[in-house]
Amino acid sequence: MSAVVDKAGPMLEALDERLTLANYVKRNLRKVFPDHWTFMLGEVALYSFIILLLSGIYLSLFFKPSMTEVVYNGSYAPLKGLSMSEAYASTLDISFDIRGGLLLRQIHHWAAMLFVASMSIHVMRVFFTGAFRKPREINWSIGVGLLTMGFVEGFAGYSLPDDLLSGTGLRIAEGIMLSVPVVGTYIQFFVFGGEFPGDIFISRLYGVHILLLPGIILLLITAHLMIVWYQKHTQYPGKGRTNDNVVGYPVLPVYAAKAGGFFFVVFGITVLMAGFVTINPIWAYGPYTPDQITAGSQPDWYMGWLEGALRIMPNWETTAWGHTISWNVFIPGGLVMGLVLTAMAIYPMIEAKVTRGYKDQDHDLLDRPRNAPVRTGLGVMSLTFYILLWIGGGNDIIAKFFDLSINQITWTLRFAIFIVPPLAFVATKRACLGLQRKDRDKLLHGRETGTIIRLPDGEFTEVHAPLSEEEKAVILSKTDHIPLEAPAETDANGVALSKRKLKAARRTAHLSRWFYDDNIPKPTPEELAAAEAHILHGYEEGHLVTEHRDSLEPEGGVLHDPNAEPAEPSK
Amino acid sequence: MLLIVLAMLGVVYAAVGQATTADAATDTAATQAQVTAGHKLFQEGCSSCHGLGAQGTQNAPTLIGVGSAAADFQLSTGRMPLAVPGVQAPEKKIQYNDTQIAALAAFVASLSPGPQIPTAKDLDYAGADLALGGQIFRTNCTQCHNFAGAGGALSQGAYAPNLMSASPQEIYEAMLTGPENMPVFSDQTLTPSDKQAVIKFIENIRTEPNPGGWSLGSVGPVSEGLFVWIGGLLALIAAAVWIGAKVR
């Protein structure tokens, strides 16, 4: 060991004399990262992207992105002698005749599925904990960009082998291009270089898949990580954690070891899946010809909601001046995904606008989802919408496996897509407020111990224990937002606001009230001090708090009137 | 019972093997006794829906001209007799024994000429062209039965069944007679050798080892997506939680 140090020392010193990096490295190796398993979801996405790059390089050595017709003469008997595109034939060769080819193909595909899945679950974590708030709005939009690129890159990838399923997917993509009003046909001719499927598309798509999109994704990932590094990671609330510090472990040795190890866990699980579970059996689908189709033609899961939107859309078209506008394809295929992703990207701006004091502070301490009932509700609403579209996308498989009628599923979804998400919003918001109420209750009355005692006068009651400091800090991290007020018609100097400005401000105030009106305020310090003394006293004496609860609850609002007569304890 | 039937089959097979010329006669020509027995069974078990003269009623189609192949397919897969009228006759426990099915098929065939039960020669697919079978299968069958014959949904609750438990004879008869929603692939559309190729392809799906590992039901990307969320991502989250717990 010391020999290594003896030798490495002068070398590193020489390096430092030239690059003067020692201070920089020292500072950064000591950088502290907060620790929580949900902070590793984004890591899964990063690692699966690395796996994608590595396995993709191997596949690119053997894949031939060409639509030239060849006669297959490889070792898979059921397709021997058939004419097919070179792209499909080379994918068969990768699967059957190249050492390790099928394993690498399955690693590549499973990693792609995991890449988008882990990004999705990472974005959910960020959303529900409010990690997108100032100063991290830019990184949030980069994240939405990455998710979008992930969708497109994945689609491009599974469209390349030119098997029956990938051709079917491309046919749908072509249909969506055609449905764009006015310019649809031009787009389609530009992209495919003529009629579908043409003979140049696969080679064009190949460039997009292995160069353009990975390049963009790599760029975005780099920016994403540098910003995280620079802005420092958010942390969950807890004892000693504030908006101005980061509590966690330094990069070296703990965090680096953990992250490095986790890469191999992700790699290992991906290889296990690839080794044991089939994905995209292109040999079973057969080569693509436009006159064939298979039951169970679905896209990969992340395109499933787009497929679902297309499947449940009623068959609406308008014809005007000799042109047909296919709303039935354009709305679900062209608009839904775009609108949802745009709404996601701009959401932080909406919250910034309606939150009092948003601009004045950084939000490094994460929200507990219950403490932002409207945001959490909106999140669950969106997820419900998304999952319903998923169900629509798999309607035939669901019909088959649960003995249902595909038509009934479709019609149910046509209504459910408008009815169920709002219900999910209301239910989630109510649940959040209920949890807030429980938190307040815990602070004021302590934790339920499950110990029931009987008082001398015969009354049964439960002993409440004081909360731990940690638990208290977590609950007290809540911010009680006060909704924005509509401005007075004249400003401080008596100058009337313009009608337009007044209207806009009133709308914002209205939205702010919708966001923050329903709130269970956390106890004031005085209430807390009184309650604590009380709980502790009751706990130590071994009997309960006999005072009535109402006397400790806040004035007005959602809770009881504190001045109401406390009910007499039963005698 | 099964033993007796098997023993009888063995005897018949041996006899047929000895004299191949008798083959066609025993397979296709039904004896008058069979027709009479079949008529009796028909009146008991089928006529309430198909009518006393098998002419069909409001509830069931005519059987005149459907041939012995249709009767054999419906009865030997348990689809007929129907338990409950519905969108589609499901496969269920077979209600008649082989002799009874042969008798009923003979009776139906006696009503009017129609597609006949395929002979052993028809069903000999050993020499068929596997790749051609795949081509025909993908052109004509996959849109309902799925690329691996795993079946699929049709409209209004109907479905195309999974082919993995269908015998070569059932597949042949189904192509010949077009049961339920299935179109008829007559010998003019798909010649007997085409049909044999299709059977060979389906048999190949059934028997070939899956090079990729567990097939997840061969229903396409839906089960793959389900697996990546339930299997893959859950395993990774478990690992993340584990590592998070280890650090402390």
Chai-1 contact restraints between the chains, C-beta under 6 A:
chainA,res_idxA,chainB,res_idxB,connection_type,confidence,min_distance_angstrom,max_distance_angstrom,comment,restraint_id
A,D35,B,V247,contact,1.0,0.0,6.0,A-B,restraint_1
A,W37,B,A240,contact,1.0,0.0,6.0,A-B,restraint_2
A,W37,B,V241,contact,1.0,0.0,6.0,A-B,restraint_3
A,W37,B,G244,contact,1.0,0.0,6.0,A-B,restraint_4
A,M40,B,A240,contact,1.0,0.0,6.0,A-B,restraint_5
A,V44,B,L236,contact,1.0,0.0,6.0,A-B,restraint_6
A,P78,B,L130,contact,1.0,0.0,6.0,A-B,restraint_7
A,P78,B,G134,contact,1.0,0.0,6.0,A-B,restraint_8
A,P78,B,N204,contact,1.0,0.0,6.0,A-B,restraint_9
A,K80,B,A131,contact,1.0,0.0,6.0,A-B,restraint_10
A,G81,B,A131,contact,1.0,0.0,6.0,A-B,restraint_11
A,L82,B,A131,contact,1.0,0.0,6.0,A-B,restraint_12
A,M113,B,V228,contact,1.0,0.0,6.0,A-B,restraint_13
A,L114,B,G232,contact,1.0,0.0,6.0,A-B,restraint_14
A,A117,B,V228,contact,1.0,0.0,6.0,A-B,restraint_15
A,A117,B,L233,contact,1.0,0.0,6.0,A-B,restraint_16
A,K258,B,I243,contact,1.0,0.0,6.0,A-B,restraint_17
A,K258,B,V247,contact,1.0,0.0,6.0,A-B,restraint_18
A,F262,B,I243,contact,1.0,0.0,6.0,A-B,restraint_19
A,V265,B,A239,contact,1.0,0.0,6.0,A-B,restraint_20
A,I269,B,A235,contact,1.0,0.0,6.0,A-B,restraint_21
A,I269,B,L236,contact,1.0,0.0,6.0,A-B,restraint_22
A,M273,B,G232,contact,1.0,0.0,6.0,A-B,restraint_23
A,F276,B,G213,contact,1.0,0.0,6.0,A-B,restraint_24
A,F276,B,W214,contact,1.0,0.0,6.0,A-B,restraint_25
A,V277,B,G213,contact,1.0,0.0,6.0,A-B,restraint_26
A,V277,B,W214,contact,1.0,0.0,6.0,A-B,restraint_27
A,T278,B,G212,contact,1.0,0.0,6.0,A-B,restraint_28
A,T278,B,G213,contact,1.0,0.0,6.0,A-B,restraint_29
A,T278,B,S215,contact,1.0,0.0,6.0,A-B,restraint_30
A,I279,B,E224,contact,1.0,0.0,6.0,A-B,restraint_31
A,P281,B,G212,contact,1.0,0.0,6.0,A-B,restraint_32
A,A284,B,F147,contact,1.0,0.0,6.0,A-B,restraint_33
A,A284,B,A148,contact,1.0,0.0,6.0,A-B,restraint_34
A,Y285,B,F147,contact,1.0,0.0,6.0,A-B,restraint_35
A,G286,B,R138,contact,1.0,0.0,6.0,A-B,restraint_36
A,Q292,B,R138,contact,1.0,0.0,6.0,A-B,restraint_37
A,Q292,B,T139,contact,1.0,0.0,6.0,A-B,restraint_38
A,I293,B,Q143,contact,1.0,0.0,6.0,A-B,restraint_39
A,T294,B,T142,contact,1.0,0.0,6.0,A-B,restraint_40
A,T294,B,N146,contact,1.0,0.0,6.0,A-B,restraint_41
A,T294,B,F147,contact,1.0,0.0,6.0,A-B,restraint_42
A,A295,B,C144,contact,1.0,0.0,6.0,A-B,restraint_43
A,A295,B,N146,contact,1.0,0.0,6.0,A-B,restraint_44
A,A295,B,G152,contact,1.0,0.0,6.0,A-B,restraint_45
A,G296,B,N146,contact,1.0,0.0,6.0,A-B,restraint_46
A,G296,B,G152,contact,1.0,0.0,6.0,A-B,restraint_47
A,G296,B,V219,contact,1.0,0.0,6.0,A-B,restraint_48
A,G296,B,G220,contact,1.0,0.0,6.0,A-B,restraint_49
A,Q298,B,G220,contact,1.0,0.0,6.0,A-B,restraint_50
A,Q298,B,P221,contact,1.0,0.0,6.0,A-B,restraint_51
A,Q298,B,V222,contact,1.0,0.0,6.0,A-B,restraint_52
A,D300,B,P221,contact,1.0,0.0,6.0,A-B,restraint_53
A,W301,B,G225,contact,1.0,0.0,6.0,A-B,restraint_54
A,G394,B,V222,contact,1.0,0.0,6.0,A-B,restraint_55
A,D396,B,A153,contact,1.0,0.0,6.0,A-B,restraint_56
A,I397,B,V219,contact,1.0,0.0,6.0,A-B,restraint_57
A,I397,B,V222,contact,1.0,0.0,6.0,A-B,restraint_58
A,A399,B,A153,contact,1.0,0.0,6.0,A-B,restraint_59
A,K400,B,A153,contact,1.0,0.0,6.0,A-B,restraint_60
A,K400,B,Y159,contact,1.0,0.0,6.0,A-B,restraint_61
A,S405,B,Q156,contact,1.0,0.0,6.0,A-B,restraint_62
A,S405,B,G157,contact,1.0,0.0,6.0,A-B,restraint_63
A,I406,B,A153,contact,1.0,0.0,6.0,A-B,restraint_64
A,I406,B,S155,contact,1.0,0.0,6.0,A-B,restraint_65
A,N407,B,S155,contact,1.0,0.0,6.0,A-B,restraint_66
A,N407,B,Q156,contact,1.0,0.0,6.0,A-B,restraint_67
